[in-house]
């Protein structure tokens, strides 16, 4: 789902009579021209395969029922919406509506919305919104990731962000949806950078079943949500510094280590950074 997609637009897009239809193994595409329907259908199959390998380590099996995708091209707004229904731990219906320039549809909207569908099949229930949107943004191109990272740094400066515990426990979209997107992307990127996508998905599943503190201890070695939050925010701060290791293309391990071995005395480091030191030491020893 993308932020600006109103319920009115969703109804309008899904209710329009398309001029062209194209069907593949896992998708039925509705578009205003046969060339567009075919292009999006073939792109959807490739993206589904690539996303399955990226997130699950393998190509997903064919879906029992195809996912219906309604595509409308324009040169203005970029909007997307995914509608899912579940029954007995399985996805029973899946529908996507996307609107925007063709380039953004193929590189951003399509992989974003397909990640929602992929996650839905993987978990068998609606994933937490922060992970669902955060993971979907990680499936887009670098442009969107940089945009969300910039937005989150601005939100932190404005003291607009949610506590991590509140974010993890959200089941529905809050009033400040933009913050959920940016913050969900940031914590998802952090967790994926630390231990990869497989552990990230296992963490989300365990958090839903056993609670977030237990899941954090089991999967990432932190004692609580608050300890994870401290390490994550320290990582965000380090990434925002001019000339940071990540900006210069150095390894993530080097980034974590340089935060600890900064050359400053303990007294010169802010209280927040002091609390994060042991956690960054922990992260710097994690293999990638």
N, C-alpha and C positions, 0 to 999 in steps of 0.2 A: 504494500500500500504506500502511495506517495501522498504527501501532506495536503496538497491543494485539491484533491479529488473529492468533490462534494457528493452527497447521496443523490442529488438531482442529476448530476452529470452521469453517475453510474447507471441510474435508471434509464436515462436518455440513450446512453451508448448501448446498453444491453438490450434495449427495447427497439432499436432501429432495425429495419429490414436490410440486411447486407445484400450487395449486388453479386458478391462472389463468395464461394466456400471452397476450402481446400482441406482434405483430411489426410492425416498421417496415422501411424500406429497409435500414438498417444494423444493426439490433438485434433480438434476440429477448429479451423480458423475461419473467421468471418471478417471480410474486408470489403472495401469499395472497388477493388480491382483484382482480377485473377492473379496478376503478377505479384501484387503485394501479399495476397493470401498465401501463395506458394512460397514466397521468400520468407515470410514469418513462420510458416509451418516447418520448413526445413531448418530455419534458425532455432526454433523451439526444440526440435529433436536433438540438434547438436548441443544446445545449451543444457538441456536436461541430462544428456550423457556426460558432458564436461562437469556440471555441477555435482552429479552423483559421484564421480571419481574424486572431485575436490573435497567434498564434505564427508562422503561415506566410504571412499576408497574403492568404489566399484560402480559400474553402471546399474541403475535401478532396474528391477524387473518391469515388464510392461504393466501399465495400469489397467485394472479391470474395466474401468469406464474412461473414455477420453476426456481430457481437459478442454473446455471450450474457451477460445480466446477471441474476443471482439477487438479489432484494431481500427482506429481512426487516426489518420495522419493529418497534421497541420504544421504550421511554422511557428506556433506560439507556445501555449502551455504544455508542460510535461506532467502527465497524470496517470496514475495506475491504481487498480483496485483488484483484490482477490477475494472471492466469496467461497467459503468452504463449509461443509457440513460433515459431522462425524456421527458414527453409530457403532457401538460395540468395539471401540478401539480402532476403527478404520475410517478412512475418508470415503464418504458415500457420494459426494458431489463436489465438483471443483470448476470454478468459472473465473476467468480473468477478463478485465476490460482495460485497455491501454490507449492513451491518446498522446500524440506528440510528433516531432520530426522523426523521420525514419531512422536516422543515425542514433538518436537518443533512445528510440524504441528498442533497437537491436542491441545496443551496448549497455543500456541502463535499465529501462523499464522491464524488458523481457527477462533477463536473469534475476532481477530483483523479485518480481512476482513469482517466477518459477521456484525460487528458493523458499518462498512461503509454502508452496505446494509440496516441495520436497521435504521440508521439515514436518509438515502435517502428516505425510505418509510415514515418516520415520518415527515420530512420537505417538501417533495415533490419537492425539488430542491437540487442542490449541496450545502451542508453546507460549511461554511468557512473552509479553509484547516486546520487552527490551531485547530478548534474544532473537525473536522472530525478525524484528526490524534491523537489529544490529547485524545479524548474519546476512540478511538480504542486502544491506549496504555493502558488506564485505564481498558480495558476489558481483558488484558493479565495477565500473572502471575506476581508475585512480582519481579522476576528476571529482567524482561524488564523494570519495573518501576524504579527499583534502578539504572539500567544502564542509563536510560534517565536522571534521576535526577543528576547523577554524570557528565554526559556529559554537562548538562546545567550549572552546577556550574563552570565547566572548561571554557565554552564559556563566562560566565560573567567575569571571571578573565581575559580573553583575550580581553574583550570589543568587543565581536563579535555578541552580541545579537541585535535583532531589538527593536525599541521602541514599547511599547504595542499598541499604536495607529496604527502604521504601520502594526503590526502583525494582529490586528483585521480586518483591511481593506483589507488584501490580499485575492484575489479571486483565484489565481493560485499559483503553487509552485514557490518559489524564486530560485535563483541560489544556495544559501546555504540551501538546503533542510534539511540537518541534523539539522540545527539550528531551522527550523520551527518545526520539530518533537520534539526536546528536549524542546523548549520554549512552544510549544503548549501543550505538556504534563504537564509542570509545572503550567501554568496558569489554565489549566483544572482541575488538581488535587486541586489547591488552591480553585477554585470556588466550586467544588464538596464538598470539606471538609467543606466549610463555610455553605452552605445551601442545599446540596444534589443534586442528579442528575435531579430531576424534575425541580427545579428552574434553573439549568444549561441549560437544553434544552429550557426552556421558555425564558431565557436570550438570547440565540443564535437566536431564532426565532424573538424576539422583536428587537434585534440588526440589523438583516437583514431588518426588516420592517421600523423601526423608527430611527435607528442610535444608536451607541454604548453609547453615553453619556446618552441619555434618558433611555436606557435599564439598564445601570449601576445604575442610580438613582432609578428606579422603583424596580429592583430585589435585589440590594445589598446595597442601601443606601449611596453610594459614589456620590460625586458631579460631577465627571468627570473621563475620562479614566486615567488621570494622577494621581488622588487620589487613584484609584484602583491599579495602577502600583506601587505606593509607598508602599502600604500595602502588596502587593504580594511580592515585592522584599525583604521587611523586613522579611516576613515569610520564604522566601528561605534562607536568611542569618541565621536566627535562626535555621532552620533545619540542616544547615551544621555545626553548632558548635558541638564539641565533647560533648557527654553526654546530648544532647538536649532532651526535653520531648518526642518528637516523637520517637527518637531512643530508649528511655527507655520504650516505650509503654504507656505513660501517655496520658490523653485526649487532644484533640486539643484545647479545651477551656483553659486548664491549660497552654498549650504552649503559646497561645495568651496573657494570663494574665501575665505569667512570663516575657514576653518581656517588658510589661509596668512596672511591679513592680520589676525591676531588682535591686533596691537598689542604683542605681547611681543617682547623681544629674543631673539636666537638662543640665548643662554646660559640663558634662563629656560624654554626649551622642552625637554621630555624628549627623551632620545636617540631613542626610537622615533618621536616626532613630527618630529624633525629629519630623519630618514631619509625620512619621508613627504612632506615639504614639496614637493620637486620633482615628486613624483608627483601631488599634489593640484593643483599649478600646471598640470600636463599635463591633468588631468581637467577643470579649470575652463574650458578652451578647447575642449572637445568639444561640438559642437552636439547638441541633443536633438530 
